[in-house]
């Protein structure tokens, strides 16, 4: 049963170590009374950043565990997988933000399964490369087993392609070079991945590709057929099918190379080359590999040098495949050079951050602005939870010459600016889908002395018009309500950036 009063919430938070005495005093003083509702009390805790939404929801439900793992306090649930849950967490003493991957309870009592999980962590601890997510700690105590990793702000590649649909060849080549550089480093250290798939490639907000989950594929092999049938993206079945068809051993790096080709194919076309099915027998069938649509048939516009890399990576005969990630790298760099030579504008774009995206224009908009140098280019953080709207914002602001960072989480955006005020030149918070948290975060930007100078724009839906009265506005902090054209929105944003620059001057 959940906690029924604000005082019980406060006491439980204090007992668990989620709030200290100073924070409790400040919270009660803000109300001037203890006769307040639970909702009002927890909203204040979130607004003052004493606790996160994730923490207060668990607390109000009466839950006592899952707030701490070792020396780390959980802030948010980031994602869930077959074997584990991943949280954004912070070190209690240093304040370092990390990702904590916690093994699910169902595997924590099986020595072979949690042993493999710990082994994955130890393998990861040995890898230090810009394109591999580092693991800092491996913790195993009684029935709790978790890994502490770098927290990568961004998306996994599967999510990224859902938003972007597909990538231009220059951008796909640049990302693939990063992936293959990480794989070549692992190859030189005698390691294969065996779990290469779109969700195991992270794209940071700076546009860097980073690999995760080296070694975890071995856990798949311990699962029953019933559990495997529930995992639509388990790559182990695909590896097993490929190895059986081609007659190679389990640790043959050429199997990794095949699935590197699959990832590249997916980036370029927006579709996976292998038909997706939950049926294990179909996934083990050779016909599934023979039915792959050639990449140039899927998209005839793909450059010859790029298609060559995809085709050679995905040769069924392993002797005709690339023999190492380094061999793929050589051809990728040739492709990158040829694309740049044949299309200078595209080549220039390939060198920019993937996060520097923009927004679609409407029919009345002006032509694209003249290119600007990186020194002149402004950046905007867009906080929007709707993926279609993210894509619209991304395209339109890119056309206007902005570098764009995207996130769906207002609290995460605020945290990034608090950690580094130079994250972006301005922030746009869209409340249309996010709702109240967007307004609260907009106001928090104005209340925090460290970042209150940052230009901010709050975009409200038509039925949120009254929220303008509650918005903490200023010359460089404005609220706009729909309906509004993209041109008007860009003009308002440009005015804010100019105001901020003039203020600094």
Secondary structure as GFF3:
##gff-version 3
##sequence-region A 1 505
A	DSSP	alpha_helix	6	16	.	.	.	ID=ss1
A	DSSP	alpha_helix	21	31	.	.	.	ID=ss2
A	DSSP	alpha_helix	38	47	.	.	.	ID=ss3
A	DSSP	alpha_helix	53	60	.	.	.	ID=ss4
A	DSSP	beta_strand	68	69	.	.	.	ID=ss5
A	DSSP	beta_strand	72	80	.	.	.	ID=ss6
A	DSSP	beta_strand	84	91	.	.	.	ID=ss7
A	DSSP	beta_strand	97	103	.	.	.	ID=ss8
A	DSSP	alpha_helix	105	108	.	.	.	ID=ss9
A	DSSP	alpha_helix	111	125	.	.	.	ID=ss10
A	DSSP	beta_strand	135	141	.	.	.	ID=ss11
A	DSSP	beta_strand	144	150	.	.	.	ID=ss12
A	DSSP	beta_strand	154	156	.	.	.	ID=ss13
A	DSSP	alpha_helix	157	164	.	.	.	ID=ss14
A	DSSP	alpha_helix	169	188	.	.	.	ID=ss15
A	DSSP	three_ten_helix	198	200	.	.	.	ID=ss16
A	DSSP	beta_strand	201	204	.	.	.	ID=ss17
A	DSSP	beta_strand	209	211	.	.	.	ID=ss18
A	DSSP	alpha_helix	217	220	.	.	.	ID=ss19
A	DSSP	alpha_helix	225	229	.	.	.	ID=ss20
A	DSSP	alpha_helix	235	246	.	.	.	ID=ss21
A	DSSP	alpha_helix	253	269	.	.	.	ID=ss22
A	DSSP	alpha_helix	280	284	.	.	.	ID=ss23
A	DSSP	alpha_helix	286	290	.	.	.	ID=ss24
A	DSSP	alpha_helix	295	298	.	.	.	ID=ss25
A	DSSP	alpha_helix	304	313	.	.	.	ID=ss26
A	DSSP	alpha_helix	325	342	.	.	.	ID=ss27
A	DSSP	alpha_helix	344	350	.	.	.	ID=ss28
A	DSSP	beta_strand	379	383	.	.	.	ID=ss29
A	DSSP	alpha_helix	387	399	.	.	.	ID=ss30
A	DSSP	beta_strand	403	407	.	.	.	ID=ss31
A	DSSP	alpha_helix	410	419	.	.	.	ID=ss32
A	DSSP	beta_strand	426	430	.	.	.	ID=ss33
A	DSSP	alpha_helix	431	434	.	.	.	ID=ss34
A	DSSP	alpha_helix	436	447	.	.	.	ID=ss35
A	DSSP	beta_strand	455	460	.	.	.	ID=ss36
A	DSSP	three_ten_helix	462	470	.	.	.	ID=ss37
A	DSSP	beta_strand	477	481	.	.	.	ID=ss38
A	DSSP	alpha_helix	486	504	.	.	.	ID=ss39
###
